[in-house]
Each structure stands twice: as C-alpha cells, then as structure tokens.
Amino acid sequence: MRRRHFLFLSLFSWLTLTAKETLPWVLGKYGKFRFKNVHQNVFIMHGVLSAPDSENQGFVINPAFVETKHGLVVVDPGGSYKAGKEILKQMQNVSKKPVIAIFNTHDHDDHWFANAVFKEAYPQATIYAHEKMPSAAKELYGGDYAQRGFTYDAAKHVVYPEHLLKGDETLHIDGETFMILHPQAAHTNNDIAIIHQNSNTIFMGDLLMSKALANFGLHSSIRGNIRFLESVEKMPAFSLYVAGHGPSGSREDILMPYLSYLRVIENAMIEAYKQELSRTDFASVEEKILQQLSWEELPFSHAFVNRYMHHIYSELEDAQF
C-alpha cells in the first residue's frame, strides 16, 4: 500500500513539474506563445503582428532556433530584456541544450536587444552579425538605449555581436551549415539572410515581411530590397521561408506576396519618374497603386504606401536614370 502511495506521489510530482516546465508564455491580450517545431530541427515562436510597445514588450518578431547535436543556434533573440527572458524560457522548454551561437539579422532593436539575456545565461555563445551592424545601431539609437524603455528594460548593458561578417560566408556550427547572404543596401545597410542548408530553410529577417510592411529608414533602399528578393526568388525553392515579422511558409505564400506589393509600387514610381511628375501629383498615382493592392490581411495604415512612394522616387532621383 505504501509503495503504491509512493508511486502515485512520484507520478503526481513528475506531472506537476512537467506541466510547470512546459507552460506557454502568456502575453496579456495577445494570448499564449511557445516554440513550435516547424521543419526538421527548426523551431519558431511567431511574434505579435503590431508595432513594438510596452504592452507587447517589443515581442513583434519571430525568434527562431536550430537544434544541433550539442546545442542551439538562435536567430534574432528578441527586442527586450523582459521578453528575452520569456523567449529563453520557452526555448529551454523545448531543449535543455546550451545556446552556442546567435545571429542578429540587422540593427533594429526588436531583433537583438535580448542579446543581453542570452549572454547572461550562456556567456560562451558567439553572436554573429554583419560588420556594419554595431555602428549602425549606435548611429540609429545614439547610444541612449535607456530611453527605449520597453526594449531596454532591465538590461544593465547592451550586448553587441562580437563575430562580424561581410556576407557570402559559409559557417559550420556543430555539424550544421549556415550560408550568409548580404545585400549592400536593402531594409538596412547591414541585413543578413541565413540559409540553414541541413533543413533547406532561409531566415530573412526584415528583408521579408509576411502580412506586414517594413519600415525603411536610415541607410535603406526599397529598390535594393526588391532586387534581393528577386535574387532569392530565382534560387531553387527553400522548404521554409522565415520572415522577420508574420507567418513563415512557402515561396508562394510568403515570399511572392511581399515581393509583388513592392513591385507594384516601384513600377508605378518608375512610370511617374519617366513622366517627370512632381511630388504634388502623387495623389493620382497613389490611388492607382491602392486599387492594385489587397489590404485585408495587412494590419498597417495605407500611409505606408505613400511613404514607400516618396522613398522610391528619391532613389530614382539619386540614381539619375
């Protein structure tokens, strides 16, 4: 009888402990989040489809990891110290292996501010990024990260990548192969896309958006982003396309819709440039663009189109052709 009672208590304790360890991250009104095995040894936790703020803790990207034989290789650990803690906890729910490498796809805070969390837990992990990323981040934020309240949060310091890349490298990490692609100017001047050869997955950061539109600002080129997406389109199809924001999926479902949106706006602005339209005449061009685009699944304002129009027109003027 005592043995049966002991076994029952042991089973109850094990079930209770397991339940605690595998609880999802509950993020207010946004619901529950946990990592999902999306392809072979690739795991993703898709973030909130909105702009980063204090309510969503800057959790608007898609942190991902590849499980290797002895460790975990992370792509974009997150945008805040607080969110990073939860992301790491969910990662540890999937695998107890140590984080051995981290990729930062570019300098925008929502993708890399959680570096501090991961380096605290795994100080031996190597953080990779493009060689322009640290200086671009310092220029963008002026070094005053404390004012980014919801992103900086409890971090005592900012952790920059220490292994800087030029692009076109092939990295072999614990039996897994990663190829690095770098467009000279696209979403930023320091973007990298990462091809995980073993699973035929491409992680594209904000070079690719799904059911969302990217912010183009400092050192960015919308036309450069389009040319890069076109180069990826011409490659043999990947098994999985991972966008910086929004769902992951196939080339047809994820890559082509975003590329098509950008092409529509670019083509309209090339025509406007050829006709030597002034910026005061853009209203009619914008109306034609909006008629060609579907907005049902995009949680962003039409103001993005106007912003893209002016950005592309400036690029055309600077190129002088």
N, C-alpha and C positions, 0 to 999 in steps of 0.2 A: 504493500500500500504506500509506504514511504517512498519507494523507488518510483512508483507511478506518479506520485505527487511531485517528486523532484523533477522527473522528466517533463511534466506539464509546466512547471515553473520555468524550466530551462527553455522550453519551446516558446512560452509566452514572452520571456525576456528577449529571446532572439528575434521574434516577430516585432516586438516593440522597438528594439534597436534598429532593425532593418527599416521599419516604417519611418523612423526619425531621420535616418540617413538618406532616404530617397524622397523626402518631401520636396515638392516643387517650390520654386521661388514665387511668392505671391506679391505682385506689384500693384497694390491698390486697385483702382477701377480697370486696370489693363489685364488683370487675370493672372493665370499661372504660367510659369515658364520653366522649362527643363531642356536639357540637351537631347536631341534625337539622332539616332543612327540613320543618316540619310543615304549613305553609299559606302559599301565595304567598311573601311576603318575610319570613315569621315563622320564627324558629329557636328551639328549646328544647333544653336539656340537663336531663333529669329526674333529680332527686337521689335519694339513698338513702332508703328508707322506714323510718326509725327516728328515735329521738331524737338530737339532736346530741351528739357526744362527741369525744374526742381521736382515736379510731380513724377516724371518718368525716370528721374535720376540720370538722365543722359543715356538711357538704355534704348537707343534707336538703331543700333547696328546689328550685325549678325556675327557675334563671336563664334569661332569655329575651332576645332582641333582635329589633328590626325593622330591616332593612336599607333605608336611604333612598338617594336619588340620590347623596349625597356622604358619608354617614356611617352610624353605628349608634346606635339608641336602645335602651338597655338597661332591662329591668325586673328589679329585685332582683339585684344583682351577686354576692351570696353572703354567707356568715356568718363567714369568717375570712380573714386575710391570706394564709395559705398556700393555702387553697382558691381564693381570689380570683385568685391568680397563675395557677393551672391553668385556671380558668374563662376568664380573659382570653386565655390562650394558645390554648385551643380556639376561642374566638371569632375570633381572628386567623387561625386555620387556615381559617376559612370566608371571611373578608373582611379585606382589608388596610385598609379604610376606617377613619377615626378614630371613636372614640366621641364623639358630640356632645351626648348627653343621657342621663340616668339617672333612673329612677323608683324610689323606695323606697316600697313599698306600706304599711308601718307600722313601728313602732318596735322590733320584736323582732329581736335581734341576728343571727339566722340569715339575715335578709333584707338587711342593709345594712352589716355590719361591713367588707365588702370594698370599700366606697366608697374607702377609702384607696388600694387598689391601682389602681383605675381613674383616680383623680385624679392619682396619680403619673405614670401613663402618658399621660393626656390632661387636663392641667390646665385646658383651656378648656371641658371638658364641664360642662354645667349639671345639678345634681342637684335633682330635684323631689320634694316630699313634702307631706303635709298640714301645715298651720301648727302643729298640736299635737304633731307627731312629735318634734322635738328636746327639748322639755320633758318629754314622756312618757318618752323614752329615758333622760334624765338622772334622772328620778324612779325608773324601773324598776331601773336599774343603779347608781344612786347615784354616777355618775361614775367609779366604780372599775373601769374596763374591764380593767385588767391582771389582775384575779383571774379573768376569763373566759379562762383560759389557752388553750384550744383555739380560741377565737374571736378573741381579741385578737392572740395570737401575735406576729409580728414587726413589727406596725404600730407606728410611732413616735407616732402620734397618731390620734385619731378624727375622721373627716370627716363633718360633719353636712350635710344638704341646705341649700342656700342660697336656692332659689326655693320659697317656701312657698305652698301652695294652700288655698283654702277649700272647694273642691268645686264642681261644675257648670261648671267652666271648659272651654273648647274651645281646645286648643293646636295651632298649626300649626308643625310642625317639619320643615323641609327637604322640603316637598311632601307630608308625611304628616299626617293629622289624628287627634288624640287627645282623647277626651272623658273628663273626670274625674268619677267618682261618689263621694260620701262619705256613708255612714250616720252619724248622730250618735253612736251607740254600738252596737258590734257585737262583732267579735273584739277590738278595742281602741276607743279613742275617736279614733283618727287613721288609720283604714283608708281607703285609696282603691282603687277598681277603675278600670281604664283600658280604655276601648274604643278599639281601633285601627280607625277607620272604613274605611280603604282595604282591609283584609283581612277586615273583619267579625269580628274576634277580640276577646274580652274577657279581660283579665288580672285575676284577682280576689284575688290574694294569699291570705291565710288566711281571708278571708271564705268561701272554698270549699275543701274538702278532698276528696281522692279516695283511697279505700281507706285512709283515716286519719281521726283525730279531732283537733280543735283543742284547745289549752289556752286556757281562758278564765280571765282573772285580773283584774289591775288595770284599772279603768275599762271593763270589758267587759260586754256584755249578750247572752246567748244568744237571748233573745226578739227583741232588736234585729237580731241576725244572721239569724234566721228571717224577719223582716219584709223585710229587704233581699233575701234570696234569693227571696222570693215576688215582690218587685217585679221582679227580673231574670227570673224565670220568666214574667212577664206580657209582657215585651218580645218583639218578633219574634226568632226564634231566631238566635243567632250561629253562624257557621260553626265556631268553635272556642272552647271554654271552657277556660281555663288556670287550674288550681287552684294554691294555694300549695305543696301537697305532693301527690305522687301523679300518676297519669297525666292527660293532657289528652284532651279529646274532645267529644262532642256533649252537648246538653242532657240527653237521656235517659240517657246513660251516665255523665255526670259530675255535673251539677247536681242532678238529681232524686233519686239515691240519698242524697246527703248531706242534702238538704232533708227527705227522708222520715224519715231517722233522727232528726233534730232535732224534727220534728213529733210523732213517736210519743212522745218523752219529754216534750215540752211539754204535749201533750194529757193525758197521764197525770197530770202535776203540777197542771194546772188542775182536773182532777176531784178529786184529793187535797185541793187547797185548798178547793174547794167543800164537801167532806165534813168540812173542818176537822180533817184528820188531823194528828197530831203527827209530828215527825221520827222518833220511836221506832217509828212504824207504817209506815215506808217500805219495810221488807223485802218485804212482800207486793206493794207497788206495783212495786218493782224486779223482782221475779220475773215479773210480768205483762209488763213492758217487755221483758225479755230474751227472752221467748217470741215477741215480735213482731219481733225484730231478727235479722238474719243476720250472723254474725261470721266466716265463713270467710275473708274477704279483708281483715280488719282486724287489723293486727299490734299491737294495743293491748289493754290489760287491760280487763276488764269494770268495773274501778274508775272508768273514765271516766264510765260511766252514772250511778253513784252521785254522782259529783262534779257532773255536769250536773243531776241531780235537785235537789240542795240549792241549786245556783246559781239554777235557775229558780224554786224555791219562795221563795227570798229576794227575787227580783224581783217575784213575785206579792204577797208581803207588803208590800214597799215601795210597790207601785202602789196597794195598798189597794182592790182591787175583787174 
